[in-house]
Amino acid sequence: MKPAPFTYHDPKTVAEAASLLGTIENARVLAGGQSLMPMMNFRYVMPDHIVDINGIGELAYIKQSGGNLSFGAMTRQREIEFSDEVKAACPIITEALHWVGHRQTRNRGTIGGSVCHMDPSAEMCAVTALLDGTLTARSKSGERKIAMADFGQGFMSTALAEGEMLTDITVPLWAKGHGYAYEEFARRHGDFAIAASGVLVEVVNGTIKRASIVVSGVRPNPVRLTVAEKALAGQTPSDKLAEDVAAEAGKIDAMEDAYVTADYRKHLGQVMVKRALKRAFARAAEGVK
């Protein structure tokens, strides 16, 4: 298959790209292209205009400031995966990236492109939700901030308005020595996850101070287990606690498809949460950074 005809645009600045998107209709932004190009080749999407932002150098960066870690939307997944700064400050991102496709796709794929694509199984969507990330959208009329909790609007749909583009992803950092883990299950390595879970726990003097748990692949958008997170506060980490908390994932109204039933997806969600919690507890006990 080949894509339907389209007009190609190659802006060199954010302002130029925002101006284009605010002027033309039925446009798509091209970042890494690892999802968009196959979708165009199969004519799943047929944009009239492609705005290629690969030439905008100001959108590729990793910055740490004021207890936050920020990524330009065009930062390649491979650069983040091998960043010592990211691994030291927010290791859950590094661990989750190991599950993203294959080396070749991570070489081209971008963090912004992944989040905007909003695939139900996307690791970067799940981790950004886990970390309570904030997204910056830019249009010709200015910028606006969007909480990741409000960004997903359904299957492969986001809160980006017509004429907007994602420019920045910022996540708050957890205290050094917190526990973390990302678990995923797919039919084979590199496939989209049937279910996955990311966990963060901060343990002080043997007691859980706070926790964050996300489940992905089960619903169109990442699901935070807020009830379970609150229940963990003040508890002592244990395998039994991990099993009890994982039961909350079984209450998610899971989706089904031609390959996997809702019940199977729900069961896998529970298993992934339990595994992630156990590993996060162990890391917190060791004070792993």
Protein Blocks (a to p, Z undefined) as FASTA:
>chain_A
ZZddddddddfbfklmmmmmmmmghiacdfklmmmmmmmmnomaccfbdcdfklmmklgc
cddeehiacddfklcfklmmmmmklmmmmmmlmmmmmmgocfklmmmpcfklmmmnopak
lmklmmmmmnopacddddfkbccdddfklmpgcehiafbdehiacfbdcdddddehiacd
dddddfbehiacfbdcddddddeehiafbdcdddehjambdcddfklmmmmgopacdfkl
mmmmmmmmmmpccdddfkbcfklmmmmmmmmmmmmmmmmmmmmmnopZZ
